[in-house]
């Protein structure tokens, strides 16, 4: 081992942990940059991770004068020196080491493993999975038969862990199967070639198995063994500036953006669900029509998907991983939240019902019927990540409502009437990415205040998006508040035709009345069963038995079975009309409103000019970085427009309940007797 340079640097780990101190050793002979948690750990040979420098590219971050990056093996590592001079010394030593790296010696090659060995390992893994499933079923039976509630709770903790482990093993087996096929006919630069022997070592092979994480430390002699790829022991490492691969065809950069009305091949959505539009609605061709698009197989994007998968590991946080532009859905995440109110009559009806029991049932009915409109396509695509300060505003006309044209001038949408359902959303934070939203109907005295922080994770052949946050639904005339949360979303089968499913347990609760509901979105099991299943139970105060059970598909039909013996259709999303939201024309929108902000990106995606869409997307993201840098230099903090933080929650700054407190009793709406 020939040490070229050693010393302390800080290494970026993730959003939660930030920069972490490490002791780095540059081995000029082997072309490795190894790092340790301390100098003492280096002496003991307990290596934390390493960066293989062959083919590496050194970059300089524009954040400050002390940071730099190393990009290699489809990963980007971020480092911070103590000052600019120290950074220059490291960069000079690293560049010298990269230049001196020669061809690897034959004696250093790893032991080849045959396809037969690989298949044997695959069979062993599947056998262990079946044993674990059988043991988990036995545990489930024991929990069911256990008479002691305290013991049941302890058993349930074990079962939750076992369920998660089984899912991880299932994904690992799929990855093993894919790897086996690659051994037979690996894809190189988009073409098939005959495979040579599988090059593995114990650590790399265990990466695909479901066995517990192995000891991360390496002895001193391990430093001399050349790793197949750079690695870090931090399981939630984020490589957030990986370059997106683009299609080889480049659009003319001098070609001006044509008007949306000139778009060709635009057709109406083929969905069978009826859509009701208001007479005053402005029709925006870019956003209000949907191409008859189908991602089909991802094989045509194989190199990009492969590049993406090479950056991530199971369980890794994807918050800062750059995703290919072609998988983007043509709307902002803020607009997606608005689409959950596509049945405004179901929402406002909550305030019209006379009893707490009826209102709780209607809350659940509206909640279960909201998700299908938020996912208009069977294909999983990712909405635009809103930039800091971005807003989205819209309103809906309520079917069969009064013809009240009086504007709610002090509401979130001044041009909406008091009988409309008005909605506003704002991106209030970038790290973490938090979206806040609020809607209200003035005449019915009902509102909803919510915020969501999305956190994505790579799960093998799927991506999970956890929705962290909550909503408070206020029925003001009855002084009732219903708290509710959100299920997680999953993009499945990302190597073929990706599709969306929801998963997780949700609690809806009204503290004043004591009514509550438990909702569970069921993910599809590995074998058998149906997609998109949802179940729910609604409970009276202090009652352990539900008075109604609901079961069905959240994007189909849900049925209710009442304790009285009555059975009925609870929600039928196939026939439930979608009320089209009303958004102002682009020339009347502010520069940070979603549809105006993302208009160029949306147009180019619609025209299938992915390169141009990527360029426009990069412009918006770079502008956000430049503005953040300028605020930092000036010592300024970002100020939100419509929402403010209260403890851990984000709330609308001027909600309806606050405004009504200033009204005289004569202006209050009287409830029906």
Helices and strands as residue ranges (DSSP letters): E 3-14, E 18-27, E 32-36, H 39-44, E 49-52, E 57-60, E 67-72, E 75-80, H 84-100, G 106-108, E 112-113, H 115-145, H 149-184, E 185-188, E 191-194, E 198-199, H 202-206, G 220-224, E 231-232, G 260-262, E 275-276, H 285-288, G 298-301, H 302-311, G 325-327, E 328-332, H 333-338, G 339-341, H 344-348, G 349-352, H 356-368, H 371-374, E 382-384, E 391-396, E 421-429, E 434-441, E 446-458, E 463-475, G 476-478, E 480-484, E 488-492, E 499-510, E 516-522, E 533-539, E 548-553, E 557-562, E 567-572, E 578-579, G 586-588, H 594-597, H 599-606, H 610-634, E 643-646, E 649-652, H 656-660, G 665-667
